[in-house]
Amino acid sequence: MTFINNLSSLRNLDLSNNPLSGPFPAQGLAHLKNIEKLDLSYTGLDGTPNIQACKSLSRLERLESKVLSNNNFNKSIISCLSSLPSLKILDLSYSVSLGESFPGQGMFIFKDSSFNILKY
């Protein structure tokens, strides 16, 4: 997703229902410093980026709403998204393979868990 590198002023991005596929594009998204709402639902994303890529998400200081529904992540995506300082709404519905249990303890890593919404 290198095309977004020059869109640092962008506040809302909806790429839902586009065939992006591949791993979650954390490093590419980190260039969107003013992004507030991001929708990557139904894009065919799968896997979780490495730790360094996840840490790059901390640059998204204004991101409040992230929709990642209907993709194919494993439960480690939750710890990756924990570096988002202003996240209030998180929709991972039909996206996370949890195995036998919901990783509730993983939700405590969010700074203000009372405002986080996780659908599964």
Biopython code that builds the backbone (N, CA, C, O; Angstrom):
import numpy as np
from Bio.PDB.StructureBuilder import StructureBuilder

atoms = [
    (1, "MET", "N", (0.818, -1.185, 0.000)),
    (1, "MET", "CA", (0.000, 0.000, 0.000)),
    (1, "MET", "C", (0.869, 1.259, 0.000)),
    (1, "MET", "O", (0.616, 2.189, 0.765)),
    (2, "THR", "N", (1.866, 1.286, -0.837)),
    (2, "THR", "CA", (2.772, 2.428, -0.888)),
    (2, "THR", "C", (2.090, 3.694, -1.388)),
    (2, "THR", "O", (2.611, 4.791, -1.183)),
    (3, "PHE", "N", (0.951, 3.570, -2.032)),
    (3, "PHE", "CA", (0.256, 4.741, -2.558)),
    (3, "PHE", "C", (-0.197, 5.698, -1.454)),
    (3, "PHE", "O", (-0.466, 6.863, -1.746)),
    (4, "ILE", "N", (-0.292, 5.254, -0.205)),
    (4, "ILE", "CA", (-0.759, 6.123, 0.874)),
    (4, "ILE", "C", (0.364, 6.894, 1.552)),
    (4, "ILE", "O", (0.096, 7.722, 2.422)),
    (5, "ASN", "N", (1.604, 6.645, 1.178)),
    (5, "ASN", "CA", (2.728, 7.314, 1.826)),
    (5, "ASN", "C", (2.669, 8.832, 1.743)),
    (5, "ASN", "O", (3.186, 9.502, 2.636)),
    (6, "ASN", "N", (2.067, 9.394, 0.719)),
    (6, "ASN", "CA", (2.015, 10.840, 0.535)),
    (6, "ASN", "C", (0.689, 11.451, 0.972)),
    (6, "ASN", "O", (0.391, 12.593, 0.620)),
    (7, "LEU", "N", (-0.099, 10.720, 1.723)),
    (7, "LEU", "CA", (-1.420, 11.200, 2.143)),
    (7, "LEU", "C", (-1.444, 11.517, 3.638)),
    (7, "LEU", "O", (-2.406, 11.169, 4.323)),
    (8, "SER", "N", (-0.420, 12.159, 4.146)),
    (8, "SER", "CA", (-0.293, 12.374, 5.588)),
    (8, "SER", "C", (-1.376, 13.284, 6.169)),
    (8, "SER", "O", (-1.594, 13.261, 7.380)),
    (9, "SER", "N", (-2.060, 14.083, 5.349)),
    (9, "SER", "CA", (-3.121, 14.971, 5.838)),
    (9, "SER", "C", (-4.490, 14.292, 5.871)),
    (9, "SER", "O", (-5.451, 14.870, 6.379)),
    (10, "LEU", "N", (-4.586, 13.106, 5.351)),
    (10, "LEU", "CA", (-5.856, 12.390, 5.260)),
    (10, "LEU", "C", (-6.424, 12.105, 6.649)),
    (10, "LEU", "O", (-5.697, 11.671, 7.542)),
    (11, "ARG", "N", (-7.739, 12.354, 6.831)),
    (11, "ARG", "CA", (-8.378, 12.113, 8.125)),
    (11, "ARG", "C", (-9.265, 10.870, 8.131)),
    (11, "ARG", "O", (-9.393, 10.208, 9.161)),
    (12, "ASN", "N", (-9.871, 10.550, 7.008)),
    (12, "ASN", "CA", (-10.732, 9.374, 6.904)),
    (12, "ASN", "C", (-10.325, 8.563, 5.686)),
    (12, "ASN", "O", (-10.129, 9.109, 4.600)),
    (13, "LEU", "N", (-10.200, 7.247, 5.875)),
    (13, "LEU", "CA", (-9.844, 6.374, 4.766)),
    (13, "LEU", "C", (-10.713, 5.129, 4.822)),
    (13, "LEU", "O", (-10.714, 4.401, 5.815)),
    (14, "ASP", "N", (-11.447, 4.894, 3.752)),
    (14, "ASP", "CA", (-12.300, 3.722, 3.650)),
    (14, "ASP", "C", (-11.861, 2.921, 2.420)),
    (14, "ASP", "O", (-12.151, 3.300, 1.285)),
    (15, "LEU", "N", (-11.167, 1.825, 2.659)),
    (15, "LEU", "CA", (-10.735, 0.928, 1.592)),
    (15, "LEU", "C", (-11.503, -0.388, 1.650)),
    (15, "LEU", "O", (-11.066, -1.397, 1.096)),
    (16, "SER", "N", (-12.645, -0.371, 2.320)),
    (16, "SER", "CA", (-13.426, -1.599, 2.475)),
    (16, "SER", "C", (-13.843, -2.148, 1.115)),
    (16, "SER", "O", (-14.032, -1.406, 0.151)),
    (17, "ASN", "N", (-13.980, -3.460, 1.068)),
    (17, "ASN", "CA", (-14.404, -4.182, -0.134)),
    (17, "ASN", "C", (-13.446, -4.039, -1.307)),
    (17, "ASN", "O", (-13.861, -4.148, -2.461)),
    (18, "ASN", "N", (-12.191, -3.800, -1.031)),
    (18, "ASN", "CA", (-11.150, -3.766, -2.064)),
    (18, "ASN", "C", (-10.224, -4.954, -1.856)),
    (18, "ASN", "O", (-9.900, -5.276, -0.713)),
    (19, "PRO", "N", (-9.796, -5.605, -2.907)),
    (19, "PRO", "CA", (-8.949, -6.806, -2.772)),
    (19, "PRO", "C", (-7.490, -6.455, -2.464)),
    (19, "PRO", "O", (-6.634, -6.514, -3.347)),
    (20, "LEU", "N", (-7.213, -6.090, -1.207)),
    (20, "LEU", "CA", (-5.840, -5.749, -0.819)),
    (20, "LEU", "C", (-5.027, -7.007, -0.552)),
    (20, "LEU", "O", (-3.893, -7.117, -1.019)),
    (21, "SER", "N", (-5.572, -7.933, 0.170)),
    (21, "SER", "CA", (-4.961, -9.203, 0.575)),
    (21, "SER", "C", (-3.566, -9.021, 1.166)),
    (21, "SER", "O", (-2.967, -7.951, 1.059)),
    (22, "GLY", "N", (-3.068, -10.068, 1.782)),
    (22, "GLY", "CA", (-1.746, -10.042, 2.388)),
    (22, "GLY", "C", (-1.794, -9.645, 3.844)),
    (22, "GLY", "O", (-2.875, -9.530, 4.422)),
    (23, "PRO", "N", (-0.629, -9.431, 4.447)),
    (23, "PRO", "CA", (-0.576, -9.106, 5.876)),
    (23, "PRO", "C", (-1.086, -7.697, 6.160)),
    (23, "PRO", "O", (-1.156, -6.851, 5.269)),
    (24, "PHE", "N", (-1.433, -7.471, 7.405)),
    (24, "PHE", "CA", (-1.897, -6.165, 7.850)),
    (24, "PHE", "C", (-0.814, -5.124, 7.565)),
    (24, "PHE", "O", (0.322, -5.309, 8.001)),
    (25, "PRO", "N", (-1.124, -4.022, 6.839)),
    (25, "PRO", "CA", (-0.108, -3.064, 6.370)),
    (25, "PRO", "C", (0.263, -2.001, 7.402)),
    (25, "PRO", "O", (0.067, -0.810, 7.157)),
    (26, "ALA", "N", (0.786, -2.409, 8.535)),
    (26, "ALA", "CA", (1.079, -1.481, 9.628)),
    (26, "ALA", "C", (2.058, -0.382, 9.223)),
    (26, "ALA", "O", (1.802, 0.792, 9.492)),
    (27, "GLN", "N", (3.156, -0.729, 8.592)),
    (27, "GLN", "CA", (4.151, 0.280, 8.253)),
    (27, "GLN", "C", (3.626, 1.279, 7.231)),
    (27, "GLN", "O", (3.943, 2.465, 7.315)),
    (28, "GLY", "N", (2.843, 0.829, 6.286)),
    (28, "GLY", "CA", (2.255, 1.743, 5.316)),
    (28, "GLY", "C", (1.259, 2.691, 5.959)),
    (28, "GLY", "O", (1.215, 3.875, 5.627)),
    (29, "LEU", "N", (0.462, 2.169, 6.876)),
    (29, "LEU", "CA", (-0.537, 2.991, 7.550)),
    (29, "LEU", "C", (0.097, 4.009, 8.487)),
    (29, "LEU", "O", (-0.501, 5.052, 8.752)),
    (30, "ALA", "N", (1.282, 3.733, 8.990)),
    (30, "ALA", "CA", (1.958, 4.618, 9.942)),
    (30, "ALA", "C", (2.248, 5.995, 9.343)),
    (30, "ALA", "O", (2.506, 6.939, 10.089)),
    (31, "HIS", "N", (2.213, 6.131, 8.028)),
    (31, "HIS", "CA", (2.441, 7.418, 7.377)),
    (31, "HIS", "C", (1.218, 8.335, 7.462)),
    (31, "HIS", "O", (1.320, 9.530, 7.187)),
    (32, "LEU", "N", (0.083, 7.791, 7.835)),
    (32, "LEU", "CA", (-1.161, 8.565, 7.903)),
    (32, "LEU", "C", (-1.303, 9.213, 9.284)),
    (32, "LEU", "O", (-2.178, 8.834, 10.063)),
    (33, "LYS", "N", (-0.466, 10.163, 9.577)),
    (33, "LYS", "CA", (-0.366, 10.731, 10.925)),
    (33, "LYS", "C", (-1.619, 11.451, 11.408)),
    (33, "LYS", "O", (-1.811, 11.596, 12.616)),
    (34, "ASN", "N", (-2.467, 11.901, 10.507)),
    (34, "ASN", "CA", (-3.675, 12.624, 10.902)),
    (34, "ASN", "C", (-4.950, 11.795, 10.772)),
    (34, "ASN", "O", (-6.051, 12.321, 10.934)),
    (35, "ILE", "N", (-4.813, 10.528, 10.486)),
    (35, "ILE", "CA", (-5.977, 9.670, 10.272)),
    (35, "ILE", "C", (-6.787, 9.535, 11.565)),
    (35, "ILE", "O", (-6.227, 9.335, 12.642)),
    (36, "GLU", "N", (-8.110, 9.649, 11.440)),
    (36, "GLU", "CA", (-9.007, 9.511, 12.585)),
    (36, "GLU", "C", (-9.894, 8.279, 12.454)),
    (36, "GLU", "O", (-10.215, 7.629, 13.449)),
    (37, "LYS", "N", (-10.286, 7.961, 11.226)),
    (37, "LYS", "CA", (-11.156, 6.804, 10.987)),
    (37, "LYS", "C", (-10.582, 5.989, 9.838)),
    (37, "LYS", "O", (-10.217, 6.527, 8.792)),
    (38, "LEU", "N", (-10.512, 4.693, 10.052)),
    (38, "LEU", "CA", (-9.933, 3.794, 9.064)),
    (38, "LEU", "C", (-10.809, 2.557, 8.942)),
    (38, "LEU", "O", (-11.115, 1.904, 9.940)),
    (39, "ASP", "N", (-11.211, 2.237, 7.719)),
    (39, "ASP", "CA", (-12.030, 1.051, 7.467)),
    (39, "ASP", "C", (-11.319, 0.176, 6.436)),
    (39, "ASP", "O", (-11.183, 0.546, 5.270)),
    (40, "LEU", "N", (-10.875, -0.983, 6.891)),
    (40, "LEU", "CA", (-10.230, -1.967, 6.024)),
    (40, "LEU", "C", (-11.011, -3.276, 6.042)),
    (40, "LEU", "O", (-10.428, -4.353, 5.922)),
    (41, "SER", "N", (-12.331, -3.182, 6.193)),
    (41, "SER", "CA", (-13.156, -4.385, 6.250)),
    (41, "SER", "C", (-13.302, -5.004, 4.865)),
    (41, "SER", "O", (-13.248, -4.311, 3.849)),
    (42, "TYR", "N", (-13.485, -6.304, 4.844)),
    (42, "TYR", "CA", (-13.675, -7.074, 3.601)),
    (42, "TYR", "C", (-12.551, -6.840, 2.583)),
    (42, "TYR", "O", (-12.818, -6.687, 1.391)),
    (43, "THR", "N", (-11.319, -6.813, 3.040)),
    (43, "THR", "CA", (-10.205, -6.553, 2.120)),
    (43, "THR", "C", (-9.334, -7.781, 1.866)),
    (43, "THR", "O", (-8.462, -7.750, 0.998)),
    (44, "GLY", "N", (-9.559, -8.845, 2.604)),
    (44, "GLY", "CA", (-8.763, -10.050, 2.407)),
    (44, "GLY", "C", (-7.434, -10.019, 3.131)),
    (44, "GLY", "O", (-6.552, -10.825, 2.836)),
    (45, "LEU", "N", (-7.270, -9.092, 4.085)),
    (45, "LEU", "CA", (-6.028, -9.040, 4.854)),
    (45, "LEU", "C", (-5.938, -10.256, 5.761)),
    (45, "LEU", "O", (-6.954, -10.757, 6.244)),
    (46, "ASP", "N", (-4.740, -10.718, 5.986)),
    (46, "ASP", "CA", (-4.534, -11.846, 6.894)),
    (46, "ASP", "C", (-3.169, -11.727, 7.547)),
    (46, "ASP", "O", (-2.320, -10.951, 7.109)),
    (47, "GLY", "N", (-2.975, -12.493, 8.582)),
    (47, "GLY", "CA", (-1.701, -12.475, 9.287)),
    (47, "GLY", "C", (-1.545, -11.238, 10.149)),
    (47, "GLY", "O", (-2.374, -10.328, 10.116)),
    (48, "THR", "N", (-0.486, -11.219, 10.909)),
    (48, "THR", "CA", (-0.175, -10.107, 11.793)),
    (48, "THR", "C", (1.244, -9.652, 11.493)),
    (48, "THR", "O", (2.134, -10.486, 11.327)),
    (49, "PRO", "N", (1.474, -8.346, 11.421)),
    (49, "PRO", "CA", (2.825, -7.863, 11.117)),
    (49, "PRO", "C", (3.800, -8.155, 12.251)),
    (49, "PRO", "O", (3.396, -8.519, 13.356)),
    (50, "ASN", "N", (5.087, -7.990, 11.964)),
    (50, "ASN", "CA", (6.105, -8.218, 12.987)),
    (50, "ASN", "C", (6.048, -7.119, 14.042)),
    (50, "ASN", "O", (5.335, -6.128, 13.878)),
    (51, "ILE", "N", (6.799, -7.297, 15.122)),
    (51, "ILE", "CA", (6.759, -6.375, 16.254)),
    (51, "ILE", "C", (7.152, -4.963, 15.848)),
    (51, "ILE", "O", (6.512, -3.999, 16.270)),
    (52, "GLN", "N", (8.182, -4.827, 15.044)),
    (52, "GLN", "CA", (8.634, -3.502, 14.610)),
    (52, "GLN", "C", (7.536, -2.776, 13.831)),
    (52, "GLN", "O", (7.302, -1.586, 14.045)),
    (53, "ALA", "N", (6.880, -3.478, 12.947)),
    (53, "ALA", "CA", (5.787, -2.874, 12.175)),
    (53, "ALA", "C", (4.638, -2.473, 13.095)),
    (53, "ALA", "O", (4.037, -1.415, 12.908)),
    (54, "CYS", "N", (4.330, -3.301, 14.078)),
    (54, "CYS", "CA", (3.272, -2.973, 15.030)),
    (54, "CYS", "C", (3.615, -1.708, 15.813)),
    (54, "CYS", "O", (2.742, -0.872, 16.047)),
    (55, "LYS", "N", (4.849, -1.562, 16.213)),
    (55, "LYS", "CA", (5.268, -0.377, 16.964)),
    (55, "LYS", "C", (5.130, 0.892, 16.134)),
    (55, "LYS", "O", (4.917, 1.972, 16.685)),
    (56, "SER", "N", (5.246, 0.774, 14.834)),
    (56, "SER", "CA", (5.117, 1.955, 13.975)),
    (56, "SER", "C", (3.710, 2.543, 14.033)),
    (56, "SER", "O", (3.517, 3.710, 13.691)),
    (57, "LEU", "N", (2.738, 1.763, 14.455)),
    (57, "LEU", "CA", (1.360, 2.259, 14.557)),
    (57, "LEU", "C", (1.210, 3.327, 15.639)),
    (57, "LEU", "O", (0.229, 4.070, 15.628)),
    (58, "SER", "N", (2.145, 3.420, 16.557)),
    (58, "SER", "CA", (2.048, 4.427, 17.617)),
    (58, "SER", "C", (2.081, 5.844, 17.053)),
    (58, "SER", "O", (1.721, 6.789, 17.754)),
    (59, "ARG", "N", (2.502, 6.009, 15.808)),
    (59, "ARG", "CA", (2.488, 7.327, 15.154)),
    (59, "ARG", "C", (1.073, 7.805, 14.858)),
    (59, "ARG", "O", (0.857, 8.994, 14.624)),
    (60, "LEU", "N", (0.122, 6.900, 14.866)),
    (60, "LEU", "CA", (-1.269, 7.248, 14.545)),
    (60, "LEU", "C", (-1.963, 7.775, 15.798)),
    (60, "LEU", "O", (-2.860, 7.130, 16.342)),
    (61, "GLU", "N", (-1.546, 8.931, 16.239)),
    (61, "GLU", "CA", (-2.011, 9.487, 17.505)),
    (61, "GLU", "C", (-3.466, 9.928, 17.493)),
    (61, "GLU", "O", (-4.062, 10.086, 18.558)),
    (62, "ARG", "N", (-4.050, 10.128, 16.329)),
    (62, "ARG", "CA", (-5.426, 10.617, 16.247)),
    (62, "ARG", "C", (-6.443, 9.548, 15.873)),
    (62, "ARG", "O", (-7.645, 9.815, 15.861)),
    (63, "LEU", "N", (-5.981, 8.353, 15.571)),
    (63, "LEU", "CA", (-6.898, 7.302, 15.119)),
    (63, "LEU", "C", (-7.825, 6.878, 16.251)),
    (63, "LEU", "O", (-7.377, 6.375, 17.281)),
    (64, "GLU", "N", (-9.130, 7.090, 16.045)),
    (64, "GLU", "CA", (-10.129, 6.757, 17.051)),
    (64, "GLU", "C", (-10.969, 5.554, 16.680)),
    (64, "GLU", "O", (-11.463, 4.845, 17.557)),
    (65, "SER", "N", (-11.138, 5.315, 15.390)),
    (65, "SER", "CA", (-12.019, 4.244, 14.941)),
    (65, "SER", "C", (-11.326, 3.397, 13.883)),
    (65, "SER", "O", (-10.824, 3.905, 12.881)),
    (66, "LYS", "N", (-11.313, 2.100, 14.132)),
    (66, "LYS", "CA", (-10.668, 1.186, 13.194)),
    (66, "LYS", "C", (-11.592, 0.007, 12.962)),
    (66, "LYS", "O", (-11.978, -0.687, 13.903)),
    (67, "VAL", "N", (-11.946, -0.216, 11.698)),
    (67, "VAL", "CA", (-12.815, -1.327, 11.334)),
    (67, "VAL", "C", (-11.992, -2.299, 10.498)),
    (67, "VAL", "O", (-11.511, -1.955, 9.418)),
    (68, "LEU", "N", (-11.840, -3.501, 11.006)),
    (68, "LEU", "CA", (-11.077, -4.551, 10.331)),
    (68, "LEU", "C", (-11.921, -5.802, 10.160)),
    (68, "LEU", "O", (-11.380, -6.902, 10.044)),
    (69, "SER", "N", (-13.226, -5.651, 10.144)),
    (69, "SER", "CA", (-14.114, -6.815, 10.099)),
    (69, "SER", "C", (-13.970, -7.607, 8.805)),
    (69, "SER", "O", (-13.569, -7.085, 7.765)),
    (70, "ASN", "N", (-14.310, -8.872, 8.911)),
    (70, "ASN", "CA", (-14.337, -9.795, 7.780)),
    (70, "ASN", "C", (-12.993, -9.912, 7.057)),
    (70, "ASN", "O", (-12.925, -9.844, 5.830)),
    (71, "ASN", "N", (-11.952, -10.084, 7.825)),
    (71, "ASN", "CA", (-10.627, -10.393, 7.310)),
    (71, "ASN", "C", (-10.195, -11.701, 7.961)),
    (71, "ASN", "O", (-11.048, -12.456, 8.428)),
    (72, "ASN", "N", (-8.922, -11.986, 8.004)),
    (72, "ASN", "CA", (-8.473, -13.260, 8.556)),
    (72, "ASN", "C", (-7.220, -13.071, 9.398)),
    (72, "ASN", "O", (-6.114, -13.371, 8.948)),
    (73, "PHE", "N", (-7.392, -12.570, 10.628)),
    (73, "PHE", "CA", (-6.270, -12.343, 11.527)),
    (73, "PHE", "C", (-6.245, -13.415, 12.607)),
    (73, "PHE", "O", (-7.241, -14.104, 12.830)),
    (74, "ASN", "N", (-5.109, -13.552, 13.273)),
    (74, "ASN", "CA", (-5.083, -14.378, 14.473)),
    (74, "ASN", "C", (-5.155, -13.441, 15.674)),
    (74, "ASN", "O", (-5.102, -12.222, 15.510)),
    (75, "LYS", "N", (-5.272, -13.988, 16.865)),
    (75, "LYS", "CA", (-5.514, -13.141, 18.029)),
    (75, "LYS", "C", (-4.334, -12.234, 18.386)),
    (75, "LYS", "O", (-4.500, -11.338, 19.213)),
    (76, "SER", "N", (-3.176, -12.424, 17.811)),
    (76, "SER", "CA", (-2.050, -11.533, 18.102)),
    (76, "SER", "C", (-2.242, -10.144, 17.497)),
    (76, "SER", "O", (-1.491, -9.225, 17.826)),
    (77, "ILE", "N", (-3.233, -9.973, 16.619)),
    (77, "ILE", "CA", (-3.527, -8.643, 16.069)),
    (77, "ILE", "C", (-3.936, -7.698, 17.190)),
    (77, "ILE", "O", (-3.722, -6.490, 17.080)),
    (78, "ILE", "N", (-4.520, -8.215, 18.262)),
    (78, "ILE", "CA", (-4.956, -7.376, 19.377)),
    (78, "ILE", "C", (-3.765, -6.696, 20.030)),
    (78, "ILE", "O", (-3.823, -5.496, 20.298)),
    (79, "SER", "N", (-2.688, -7.421, 20.294)),
    (79, "SER", "CA", (-1.506, -6.792, 20.892)),
    (79, "SER", "C", (-0.845, -5.835, 19.908)),
    (79, "SER", "O", (-0.262, -4.833, 20.323)),
    (80, "CYS", "N", (-0.924, -6.123, 18.623)),
    (80, "CYS", "CA", (-0.371, -5.210, 17.617)),
    (80, "CYS", "C", (-1.113, -3.881, 17.648)),
    (80, "CYS", "O", (-0.487, -2.825, 17.554)),
    (81, "LEU", "N", (-2.415, -3.915, 17.775)),
    (81, "LEU", "CA", (-3.216, -2.696, 17.768)),
    (81, "LEU", "C", (-3.137, -1.935, 19.086)),
    (81, "LEU", "O", (-3.638, -0.814, 19.179)),
    (82, "SER", "N", (-2.526, -2.516, 20.090)),
    (82, "SER", "CA", (-2.451, -1.864, 21.402)),
    (82, "SER", "C", (-1.600, -0.602, 21.392)),
    (82, "SER", "O", (-1.685, 0.196, 22.325)),
    (83, "SER", "N", (-0.790, -0.402, 20.375)),
    (83, "SER", "CA", (0.049, 0.792, 20.327)),
    (83, "SER", "C", (-0.700, 2.012, 19.784)),
    (83, "SER", "O", (-0.107, 3.078, 19.621)),
    (84, "LEU", "N", (-1.981, 1.864, 19.507)),
    (84, "LEU", "CA", (-2.784, 2.984, 19.017)),
    (84, "LEU", "C", (-3.279, 3.792, 20.217)),
    (84, "LEU", "O", (-4.172, 3.339, 20.933)),
    (85, "PRO", "N", (-2.713, 4.980, 20.451)),
    (85, "PRO", "CA", (-2.975, 5.706, 21.687)),
    (85, "PRO", "C", (-4.386, 6.264, 21.849)),
    (85, "PRO", "O", (-4.834, 6.423, 22.984)),
    (86, "SER", "N", (-5.103, 6.568, 20.780)),
    (86, "SER", "CA", (-6.424, 7.205, 20.884)),
    (86, "SER", "C", (-7.576, 6.303, 20.459)),
    (86, "SER", "O", (-8.710, 6.766, 20.335)),
    (87, "LEU", "N", (-7.302, 5.034, 20.236)),
    (87, "LEU", "CA", (-8.324, 4.129, 19.715)),
    (87, "LEU", "C", (-9.489, 3.996, 20.692)),
    (87, "LEU", "O", (-9.300, 3.673, 21.865)),
    (88, "LYS", "N", (-10.700, 4.251, 20.187)),
    (88, "LYS", "CA", (-11.907, 4.128, 20.994)),
    (88, "LYS", "C", (-12.841, 3.062, 20.450)),
    (88, "LYS", "O", (-13.583, 2.440, 21.210)),
    (89, "ILE", "N", (-12.812, 2.847, 19.152)),
    (89, "ILE", "CA", (-13.694, 1.857, 18.528)),
    (89, "ILE", "C", (-12.844, 0.898, 17.703)),
    (89, "ILE", "O", (-12.077, 1.317, 16.836)),
    (90, "LEU", "N", (-12.989, -0.370, 17.981)),
    (90, "LEU", "CA", (-12.275, -1.409, 17.257)),
    (90, "LEU", "C", (-13.262, -2.499, 16.880)),
    (90, "LEU", "O", (-13.897, -3.103, 17.745)),
    (91, "ASP", "N", (-13.385, -2.742, 15.593)),
    (91, "ASP", "CA", (-14.299, -3.783, 15.120)),
    (91, "ASP", "C", (-13.470, -4.854, 14.411)),
    (91, "ASP", "O", (-12.936, -4.631, 13.325)),
    (92, "LEU", "N", (-13.377, -5.993, 15.035)),
    (92, "LEU", "CA", (-12.684, -7.153, 14.472)),
    (92, "LEU", "C", (-13.672, -8.274, 14.201)),
    (92, "LEU", "O", (-13.284, -9.440, 14.140)),
    (93, "SER", "N", (-14.939, -7.936, 14.038)),
    (93, "SER", "CA", (-15.948, -8.974, 13.854)),
    (93, "SER", "C", (-15.650, -9.820, 12.628)),
    (93, "SER", "O", (-15.302, -9.309, 11.563)),
    (94, "TYR", "N", (-15.794, -11.112, 12.804)),
    (94, "TYR", "CA", (-15.557, -12.105, 11.751)),
    (94, "TYR", "C", (-14.160, -12.002, 11.157)),
    (94, "TYR", "O", (-13.958, -12.296, 9.979)),
    (95, "SER", "N", (-13.194, -11.585, 11.973)),
    (95, "SER", "CA", (-11.827, -11.408, 11.480)),
    (95, "SER", "C", (-10.777, -12.172, 12.256)),
    (95, "SER", "O", (-9.704, -12.460, 11.726)),
    (96, "VAL", "N", (-11.063, -12.499, 13.489)),
    (96, "VAL", "CA", (-10.034, -13.060, 14.346)),
    (96, "VAL", "C", (-10.331, -14.511, 14.663)),
    (96, "VAL", "O", (-11.403, -14.849, 15.164)),
    (97, "SER", "N", (-9.368, -15.356, 14.364)),
    (97, "SER", "CA", (-9.468, -16.755, 14.745)),
    (97, "SER", "C", (-8.971, -16.869, 16.178)),
    (97, "SER", "O", (-7.771, -16.783, 16.440)),
    (98, "LEU", "N", (-9.907, -17.064, 17.104)),
    (98, "LEU", "CA", (-9.559, -17.071, 18.524)),
    (98, "LEU", "C", (-9.241, -18.453, 19.056)),
    (98, "LEU", "O", (-8.772, -18.587, 20.186)),
    (99, "GLY", "N", (-9.482, -19.457, 18.282)),
    (99, "GLY", "CA", (-9.284, -20.797, 18.811)),
    (99, "GLY", "C", (-10.370, -21.098, 19.809)),
    (99, "GLY", "O", (-11.550, -20.884, 19.532)),
    (100, "GLU", "N", (-9.989, -21.588, 20.960)),
    (100, "GLU", "CA", (-10.974, -22.004, 21.955)),
    (100, "GLU", "C", (-11.434, -20.887, 22.878)),
    (100, "GLU", "O", (-12.505, -20.999, 23.473)),
    (101, "SER", "N", (-10.658, -19.808, 23.019)),
    (101, "SER", "CA", (-11.041, -18.797, 23.996)),
    (101, "SER", "C", (-10.785, -17.389, 23.488)),
    (101, "SER", "O", (-9.939, -17.152, 22.626)),
    (102, "PHE", "N", (-11.540, -16.473, 24.051)),
    (102, "PHE", "CA", (-11.366, -15.060, 23.744)),
    (102, "PHE", "C", (-10.210, -14.526, 24.583)),
    (102, "PHE", "O", (-10.156, -14.796, 25.783)),
    (103, "PRO", "N", (-9.280, -13.772, 23.984)),
    (103, "PRO", "CA", (-8.114, -13.283, 24.742)),
    (103, "PRO", "C", (-8.451, -12.042, 25.559)),
    (103, "PRO", "O", (-7.898, -10.971, 25.309)),
    (104, "GLY", "N", (-9.344, -12.169, 26.527)),
    (104, "GLY", "CA", (-9.773, -11.043, 27.342)),
    (104, "GLY", "C", (-8.633, -10.312, 28.004)),
    (104, "GLY", "O", (-8.645, -9.084, 28.089)),
    (105, "GLN", "N", (-7.640, -11.058, 28.480)),
    (105, "GLN", "CA", (-6.509, -10.398, 29.121)),
    (105, "GLN", "C", (-5.758, -9.520, 28.132)),
    (105, "GLN", "O", (-5.119, -8.550, 28.539)),
    (106, "GLY", "N", (-5.816, -9.828, 26.872)),
    (106, "GLY", "CA", (-5.174, -9.000, 25.861)),
    (106, "GLY", "C", (-5.820, -7.646, 25.711)),
    (106, "GLY", "O", (-5.177, -6.701, 25.256)),
    (107, "MET", "N", (-7.085, -7.532, 26.086)),
    (107, "MET", "CA", (-7.787, -6.255, 25.966)),
    (107, "MET", "C", (-7.321, -5.246, 27.007)),
    (107, "MET", "O", (-7.506, -4.044, 26.815)),
    (108, "PHE", "N", (-6.722, -5.701, 28.101)),
    (108, "PHE", "CA", (-6.278, -4.777, 29.142)),
    (108, "PHE", "C", (-5.080, -3.941, 28.713)),
    (108, "PHE", "O", (-4.730, -2.972, 29.387)),
    (109, "ILE", "N", (-4.454, -4.300, 27.612)),
    (109, "ILE", "CA", (-3.300, -3.541, 27.155)),
    (109, "ILE", "C", (-3.708, -2.221, 26.520)),
    (109, "ILE", "O", (-2.851, -1.368, 26.290)),
    (110, "PHE", "N", (-4.996, -2.026, 26.228)),
    (110, "PHE", "CA", (-5.462, -0.755, 25.708)),
    (110, "PHE", "C", (-5.543, 0.235, 26.860)),
    (110, "PHE", "O", (-5.969, -0.114, 27.961)),
    (111, "LYS", "N", (-5.137, 1.459, 26.603)),
    (111, "LYS", "CA", (-5.038, 2.453, 27.661)),
    (111, "LYS", "C", (-6.374, 2.809, 28.281)),
    (111, "LYS", "O", (-6.442, 3.026, 29.491)),
    (112, "ASP", "N", (-7.423, 2.876, 27.508)),
    (112, "ASP", "CA", (-8.740, 3.243, 28.025)),
    (112, "ASP", "C", (-9.739, 2.185, 27.582)),
    (112, "ASP", "O", (-10.561, 2.422, 26.697)),
    (113, "SER", "N", (-9.660, 1.028, 28.203)),
    (113, "SER", "CA", (-10.441, -0.115, 27.749)),
    (113, "SER", "C", (-11.940, 0.102, 27.860)),
    (113, "SER", "O", (-12.711, -0.620, 27.227)),
    (114, "SER", "N", (-12.373, 1.081, 28.650)),
    (114, "SER", "CA", (-13.802, 1.318, 28.770)),
    (114, "SER", "C", (-14.404, 1.890, 27.488)),
    (114, "SER", "O", (-15.622, 1.867, 27.314)),
    (115, "PHE", "N", (-13.567, 2.400, 26.596)),
    (115, "PHE", "CA", (-14.070, 2.962, 25.362)),
    (115, "PHE", "C", (-13.827, 2.061, 24.151)),
    (115, "PHE", "O", (-14.211, 2.413, 23.036)),
    (116, "ASN", "N", (-13.213, 0.939, 24.350)),
    (116, "ASN", "CA", (-12.934, 0.036, 23.239)),
    (116, "ASN", "C", (-14.094, -0.897, 23.018)),
    (116, "ASN", "O", (-14.666, -1.437, 23.965)),
    (117, "ILE", "N", (-14.436, -1.083, 21.761)),
    (117, "ILE", "CA", (-15.488, -2.022, 21.398)),
    (117, "ILE", "C", (-14.841, -3.117, 20.571)),
    (117, "ILE", "O", (-14.209, -2.828, 19.555)),
    (118, "LEU", "N", (-14.983, -4.335, 20.975)),
    (118, "LEU", "CA", (-14.465, -5.445, 20.214)),
    (118, "LEU", "C", (-15.614, -6.370, 19.903)),
    (118, "LEU", "O", (-16.218, -6.946, 20.808)),
    (119, "LYS", "N", (-15.911, -6.514, 18.663)),
    (119, "LYS", "CA", (-16.967, -7.437, 18.244)),
    (119, "LYS", "C", (-16.294, -8.703, 17.739)),
    (119, "LYS", "O", (-15.291, -8.626, 17.029)),
    (120, "TYR", "N", (-16.819, -9.847, 18.088)),
    (120, "TYR", "CA", (-16.232, -11.088, 17.585)),
    (120, "TYR", "C", (-17.292, -12.089, 17.256)),
    (120, "TYR", "O", (-16.982, -13.196, 16.818)),
]
sb = StructureBuilder()
sb.init_structure("model")
sb.init_model(0)
sb.init_chain("A")
sb.init_seg("    ")
for serial, (resi, resn, name, xyz) in enumerate(atoms, 1):
    if name == "N":
        sb.init_residue(resn, " ", resi, " ")
    sb.init_atom(name, np.array(xyz, "f"), 0.0, 1.0, " ", f" {name:<3s}", serial, name[0])
structure = sb.get_structure()
